[in-house]
Amino acid sequence: MSSEISRELTDTPPNSDHLTDYDRAQLKLYARLLDAEADGAALSEVAHHLFGIDAEDEPERARRVHDNHLVRAHWVAEQGYRDLLTNA
């Protein structure tokens, strides 16, 4: 896994209506995921570079981890950021 991404990375991010400590630790990851999506990056590249998962060896896990975190990244970008502004 990239040393730039928190070592606390889990396969499934939290499902909360508020920004969590996990989310705060993964803000850079979420931004990179959104950038990768906008750029049309291949799942195999994203899984390898951001999650340290070989998509050839673990295709289901790579897809699951990617998709779960991408959903959370969208939530943070669209709603969760408000917690950052009000708790800054």
N, C-alpha and C positions, 0 to 999 in steps of 0.2 A: 504494500500500500504506500502511496505517496507520503513522504514525511510532512508534506504541507497540510495534509488532511488529519484531523483529530484521530488519535489512536482509539478513541472511545466509539468508533463507528460500529453500529449494529446493523443487522440485516433489515430490520424494520424500524423506521423512525417512530417517535411517539405520535399518538392520535389524540391531540388535545386542542381545545378551542383557544388556547393561549400559547404564546411562545415559551418553550421549555429551555432548561439549561442545555439539553442536547441540541436543540435548534440553534441556540447561540453559539455553541461549539462548532456547528456545521455550517455556519453562514457562508463561508468561502466555498464549501462543497456545493451548497445549493446554488450559488451564483455560477459556479463552473458548470453545473448540470444544465441550468437554463441556457447558458451560452452554447454548450454542446448541442442542445436541442435546436436552438436557433440556427446553428451552423450545419445541422443535418449530420452530425458525427455518428459513426457506426457504433452500435451497442458494444461490440467487442473492444473498440478503442476506449470508450467511456468506462466500461467495466474494469478494464485493465488499469488505466491511468488514475481513475478516481476511487475505485473500490479494491483494487488489487486482486480482482477475480479474473481468471482465465475463462472467457466465455465458451471456448471450445471444450474445456474440461467440465465446466459447470454451467451449461447453458440456461437451465431453469433458474438456478440461483442468481446468475448474472442478470437475467431479465427481471426477476422478482425484486432484487435489491435496487436495481436501477429504477424500475417503475415506482416502487414505494417511496424512494427518496425524491423522485421527480414530482410526484403528486404533492409531497410535503413542501418541496421547493416552490411550487406554484402557490400553495397556500400561504407560505411566508411572504412571497412577493406581492400577493394580492390582498392579504388580510393581516397576517402575523406581524408585519413590519410596524403596525400601529403600536404594538406592545413595546417595541424598541423606542418609539418616539415618546410614549407616555411614561416610560420608566427610565429614560435617559438621565 
